[in-house]
Amino acid sequence: MNRIQAIFIFIFLTWLHCGIYSQAKTDNLYVQSKEFFNKGNYAEALNCNIKALKLIEKDNSNKGMLAHANIQVAKMYYYLNEKRLALNYFFVAKTIIEKHQIDSLKTNLLSNIGVIYTELGKTDTALVYLNESKLGMYNIQDYTGLSRLCAVIADLHLNHTRNFELAKKNIIEAEAYANKANDESLIAFANIKYSIYYRQIKQYPLAVEYAKKALSVYQKNGRTDGIMYGLKVLAESMALNGNKETKDTYTRYLNLKDSVFKAETANKMADYKTKYETEKKETENRLLQQDNLLKQSKIDERNKTIIALVIGILLIVFIVIWRINIINLKKKQKELEAAQAIQKEKERISRDLHDNVGGQLSYVLYSLDGINTDDKSKRTEITGNVNESVRNVITNLRETIWAINDEAISINDFSDKLKVYVRSMFRNTETKISFTENILIDTQLNSLVGLNLYRICQEIINNAFKHSKATELIVNITSEDKVIVEIFDNGVGFDIESVEKDGFGLANIKSRAAEVGITLELESKRNDGVKYKLLV
């Protein structure tokens, strides 16, 4: 055997030893956890399970053990009445189980999730998980799991759905499966459910009888959680039955619960004391090291003082220069932003005048070329068109001035102006106009946003007027936490892709919307109308 082979064998044996040691440590933690659990000390049981989980996470090779460790932590949180934390760990385990197809743990996991949802009162969700778990347990003939699960489903019907018939059916199943599993604790658990069932249908003597049966089994096997549960159910049943021993039974339950609490508290205090002593020693060591460093620093202090002063002066000079540069940069940035804002406003006004006024005036000039014609009817038509165009120019100028003069445009003003525009546009048609407002908040729109939103709506309404052949036009304006404008027509519609290529002002609508951050939604098909939704 050469040296390289010997090194490889040494590494392998070291790795194997570490793995075996880690596994033994994990197993030992689980043994300790079970002992704490049986004594009712759930806090320490949780502590052992969390340590085991950390060890398994370091290795991260056995996904089955990792899922099992998360389930164990979740169970302890459940017994400590931290149901939400328990669910978190159960769902981590569920993700691992489903990803790596670990079917052996799946049914038990689903059952536990169902139990928590039952206790949280989410019965529909609980039944989904419980029934899926029940089917899985039935397929593998897990009588222990089936007994416990049927008891849980019975509990769900007793306390939430109040379906006593289904509850009793599941209790009978739970008892049958417990007998098949030959498990006295499960038989006692079924008896507890019988006691609750008979108590709820007001047959109190039977409720007391079954609670006593369960308690005697729990006392025999020494399970603290079972004894507490049995005492609680018995005390409640005896109270309803008018039994004089109720007070003594309930006192036993409270004493047992108090003793468990004291045991947990004592353990925690011991743990805190250990941590405190450890931290105290660490602090003393740290102070000793600092004292040694201080003595050493005094030896070098004189030499370092000059260097520190030079560095300090240089640093101050650098900070002063840097600060001056930052101030100058911010000043220039503000000037640039102000110039850009002015330029943007100029561009907005000029574009709006060009789009709406320029086009109309061009049409007027074009029409005036034919006003000297000898045809009187044509001259009358041209005069009418020129008059209409001039009115439109005046209207568009007023709308632009309306937006420019106001720093903000209220949604009520916007709605009133759009309402007038729609009715004016369709006044000589048979198209039915439906204009609805749901303005809970009179939102103030920035003038740029308000004008662009108004122009977009104008473009949409113009398209409907010219092309849609609609018999009905619907305009809805909503203002709550957001402003929503919806415009529908029942006209001929269009193919969106072809219209994007051919025009109809859709590019202009999209450009205006994008400029001010308005979300545009468009739906249309041929012969199926057009639906616009604008979200500010």
N, C-alpha and C positions, 0 to 999 in steps of 0.2 A: 504494500500500500504506500503510494507516494504522499508527499506533504499536502497537495491540493485536495486529494480524496479525503484525507484526514480532516482538513478544514471543513469541507462540505458535510461530512458526517457529524462533526461537532455542532455546526450551525443547525442541522436538522434535529439533532437530539435536544438542543437548547430550545428550539421552537416547539417541539413536541412537549417538553417539560413545562414550558410556559402555558401551553394550551391546556394540558392536564391540570395544572395548578389553578388556572382561571376557572375551569369547569368545576373543580372541587370547591372553590371559593363560592361560586354561584349556587351550587347545590346546597352548601352549608347555609347560605343566606335564606334560601327557600325553606329549609328545615326550621331555622329560627323564626321566620315569618309565620309559619304554621303554628308554632308553639305560642307566639304572641297572640295570634288570632284566636286560638282556642281559649286563651285566658281573657279574651275581650279587649286586649290592648292593641287597638287598631292603628294607633299612631305609630307605634314601634314596628308593627307588621308592615305598614306603608314604607317606613324608613328602610327596612331590609329589602323590600321589593324594588325601591328606587335605586339602591346600591347595585342590586343584581342587574337591573336594566342598564345602568351605566357601564358595567363590565361587559355585557353582551354587545352594547353599541360600539365599544372600542374594537371588538373583534369583527363584528358585522358580517360574518361569513354564513352563519346559520340563521336564515330568515324565519324558520319555524320557531326557534328560541326567542328571536326578537319580537315576533308577534305575541308569543305566550307571555313574555315579560311585560309588554304593554297592557295585556289583559289583566295580569295580576295587580299592577299598579292601579288600573281602573277600578278593580273590585274593592281595593282598600279605600279608595276615595268614596266609593259608593257606601261602604259601611260607616265612613266618617260623615255621611250625609252631604258630600260635595258632589251632587249628581252631574252638574255641568262639567266639572273637571273629569269625572269618570267617563262621560260621553266622549270628551276630547281624546282620551287614551284609547277607548274602544274603537273610535273611527280611525286612529293611526294604525291599530292592529288590523282593522278591516281592509285598509288600503294595501297593507303588506300581504295579507292572506289572498286577496283577489289578484294582485299583481303576480304572485308566485304560486297561485293555485294550491294553497295549503288547505285541502278540504277537511282534514281531521279536526281543525280548530273552528271551522266556519259555523257549524250548528250551535256550538256553545256560545260563540261570540254574538250571533244573531239573537239568541235567547236573552243574553245580558242586556243588549241594547233595547230589546222589547220590554224588559222589566223596568228600565229607567223611564222609557216613554210612558209606560203605564202609570208610574208613580207621579210623572209630571202632568198627567191628565190628558195626554195626546193619544187617545184610544185608537183612532184610525191608523196612525203611524205604528203604534205598538203592535196592533194585530197583524200588520203586514210582516213585521220582523218575526213575531212569535209563530205565525202559521208557517212561514218559510223554514224556521228552525225546527218546528214540529215534524214537518215532512222529511227533513234531512235525518232527524233522530229515528224516525219510524223506519226509514230505509236501512239504517245500520243496526236497528233493534237496540238502541241505547235506552233501556228501561229506566235507568236512574235519571237521565236527562229528561225523558218523557214525563216522568212523575212530577219532577220539579216544574217543568214547563206547563203542564196541565193545571197545576196549583196556581201558577202565576196568572194564566188565562182566566181561571175561576175568580181570582182576586180582582181582575179587571172588570169582569161582569158584575161582581158584588158591589164594588165601590164606584164604578163609573157608568156603565150602561144600565145597571139595575135589572138586568135580565137574569132572574134567579133560576130559571129553568136551565139556561146554558151554563150558569155557574155550577149548579148541582151536577150536571152531566160531566163537566170537566173535573170536579172533585172526585167523582166516582172513578173516572179514568186515572186520575193521579194516584188514588189508593190502589187500584188494580196493578198499575205499573210498579208501584212501591213494593207490593207483595212479590211481583215477578223478580224484582231486583233484590229482594230479601234484605231491605234496608230499613231498620227501625226508625232512623231519623226522618226518612221520607214519609213513613207511615204517620209519624207524629206531626209532620208538616201538613199532611192531608187532613188529619184530625183537627188541626188549628183552623183550616179552611171550613171544615164542617161546623166548627163552633161559631165562626163568623157568619156562616150561612144561616144557621138556626137562630142566631141572635137577630139577624136582619128580618127574618120572617116571624120574629117574636115568639119562638119556641125556646124560652130561656132555660128551662131545665136541661134540655138536650145540649144547648150551647155550653152550659157549665160542665156537663158530663164529658164532652169531647175535649174541652180545654184541659180538664184534669188528666185525661188519658195522655194528651200530648206532653203536658208538663212532667208527668212521671217518667216518660221516656227521656226527655231532655235532662232531667236530674240524674238519671241513671248513667248517661254517657258523659255528663259533666261539661256539656257545651254551654258556655256563658251566654252567647247570643241567643241560643234556643231557650234557655231558662228565662231570660229577660222577656223574650217574645211570648212565651207560654204564660208567665205571670201577668203580663199586661192584658192579654186576651181573656184570661181567667177572671181577673179583677173586673174588667168591663162587663163580662157576662154575668158575674155574680151580683154586680151592682144593679143590673137590670132585673135580675131574678129576686131582688130584695133579700139577698143572703147576708147574714150578720158578719160572716168572715171576710167580707169585701175589704174592709179597712186594713186588716192584717195582711191580706194578700198583696194589696197595693203598696203597703209599707215595705214588704219584702222586695217588691219590684224596684221601688225607689232606692232602698238601701243597696241593692245589688248594682243598680245603675251608678249610684254615688261612689261605690267602692271601685268600679271600673274607671270612673272619671279621676278618682284620687290616684289610682295606680298610674294612669297615663300622665297626670300632672307631675307626679314624683319622678317618673322616668325623664320627662322633659326637663325638669329642674336639674336633675343630675347631668343631663346632656349639656345644658347651658353652663353649669359649673365647670365641666371639663373644658368646654370651649373658652370660658373666661380664663381659666388657669393657663391654658395653652397660649392665648393671646397675651396674657400678662408676661409670660416668659419671653415670648417673641419681642414684646415691647422693651423689656430689660436688655435683651441682647442688642436690639437696635440702638438703644441709648448708649450702651457701652461702645458700639462701633462708632457712633457719632462723636463721642468723647475722644476716641483715638484719632479720628479724622481732624477734630478741632486742634488737638495738640500738634498734629503734623502740619496743619495749615498755618499755624503761628510761626513755624520755622521758616516757611517760604513767603510769609506775608509781605515783607519789605520788598522782595524782588518782584512780586506780582502787582504791588500797588501802582508802580509807574506804568506798567503795561495796561492795567485796568483803566488808569486815567486817560492814557492816549486813546484807547479803544472807545472810552466813553465820549471823549471830545469828537472823535471822528463820527461816532454814531449820531450825536446831536446834530452835527453839520449835515449829515446825510438825511436825517429826518426833516430838518428845516427845508432843505432843497426839495425833497420829495413832496412835502406839504404845499410848497409854493406852486410846484408843477401841477399838483392835483387841483388846486384852486383855479389856476389859469385854464386847465383842461375843462373843468366844469363850467366856467364862464363861457368859453367858446362853444361848448356843447349846447348850453341854453340858448345862445345867440343863433346857432344853427337850427335848433328845434323851432325857435320862433319864426325864422325865415322860411323853414319848410312848411310850417302851419299856414303862414300867410300865402305862400305859393300854392298850397293845396286848395285853400279856400278860393283863390283866384281861378284855378283850373276848374273847380266845381261849378262856379258861377258862369264862367265862359262856356263850359260844356253844356250846361243846362240851357243857356240862352241860345247856343248854336243848335242843340237838338230840337228845341221846342219853338223858339222864336224865329231863328234863322230859316228853318224849313218853311214856315208859314209865310214869311216875307218873300222868300224866293218864289213861292207859289203865286203871291199877289203880283209880283213883277211880271211873271210869266203870263198871268191872266190879263194884265193891263195891255199887253201887246195886241190883244184882239178886241179891245173895247171900242175902237173906231169902226168896227165892221158895220155895213149897211143893214145887216140882218137884225131887226129890232128884238126878236125873241132871243137870239144868241147874246145880244148886248145886255138884255135883261138878266139872262142866266149868269153872264160873266160878272155883272154888277153884284148879284146875289152872292156868288162865290167869294168875290173880293170882300164884301161886307162880313161874311161868315168867317173868312180867314183873319180879318183884322180883329174881329171879336175874340177869336181864339188866341191871337197874339197878345191882346190885352189881358185875357184870362191867365195865360201862361206867365206873363210878366208879374201879375198880381200874386200868383202862386209862388213864384221865385222870391219876390219881395217878402211875402208872408213867411217863408222859411228863413230868409236872411235876417230879417228884423228881429226874430225871436231867437234867443239863445236856446230855448227848449220849446218843443211843440207837445202839448198835452194830447193824450190819445182820444179824449173827447172831441177836441178841435179837429183832429185828423179824421175821426169817424164822421163828423158833421160835413166836412168838406167832401169826403169821398161819397157820402150819401147823395149830396146835391149833384155831384158829377155823374154818378150812375143814372139817376133818374132823368137828368137832362139829356144824357146820351140816348136813352131808350124811350124818350117821351112820345115819339111819333111811331112807335112799333107796338106790336101785340105781345111782345115778350113780357112775361110775368116776372117782376122783380121782388125778391125776398131779401130784406136787409135786417139782420139781427145783431144786437149788441149785448155783450155780457161783460160790462166794465165794472169790476169790483174794486179795482185800484186805478186811479187816473194817472197812469204812468206818464212821466215826462221824457219825451224822446229828444235826443240831440238833434239840432236843426238839420244837419247833414243826413242823419239816419231818417228823420221824418220826411224830408223832401224825396230822398231816393225811394223810400217805401211807397210814397204817394205816386211817384212816376212809374214804379213797377206795376202798381195796381191799375193806373191809367192804361198802360200798355196792354195788360191782360184784358181789361174791359173793352178796349178798342178792338183787339183781336176777336173777342167774342161777338162784338157788334158787326164787324166786317165779314167774318168767315164762318161763325159757328152755326148759323141758322137755328139758334136755340129758341125754344118756346118758354124756357124758364132760366133765370140767372139768380144764384144764391150767393150772398155776401155775408159772412159771419166774422165779427170782430170780438175777440176775447182778450181781457186784460186782467190777469191775476198776478202770479209771480212772474209770468212771461206774457209777451204780447204775441197773439196769433191772429193772422188774417187768412181766411179761407174763402176762395172764390170758385164756385162750381157752375157749370152749365150743362144742359142735356142735349147739346147740339151734335153735329156730325163728327166731332173729334178729329184726331189726326194721328199719323204715325210719328212718334217723337224723333226717331233717327232721321227720317227724311226732312222733317221740319228744321232740325238743327243744321242741316246742310243748306236748305232753301231759304230760311229767313223767318218771317212772321215776328220779327223783333225779339225772338227768344234769346239770341246772343246778347242783346242789349239788356234784357231782364237779368240774365245771369251775371253780366258784368257789374250792374248796379248792386245786385245782392251781395256779390263777393266783396265789393269795395267797402261796404259798411258792416259786413259780418252777419247778414241776414241769411238764414238757412232756407233754401228753396226746395220744395218737394213738388213734383209734377207727375200726374198720372193721366194717360189718355190712350184711347184706342179708336180706331175708325168706327163711327156710328155709336160711340159709347160716351160722348161728352168729354169734358176736360175738367180736371180737379187740380187747383193750385193751393198750396199751403205755404205760407210765409211765417217763419218763426224768428222773432227779434229777441 
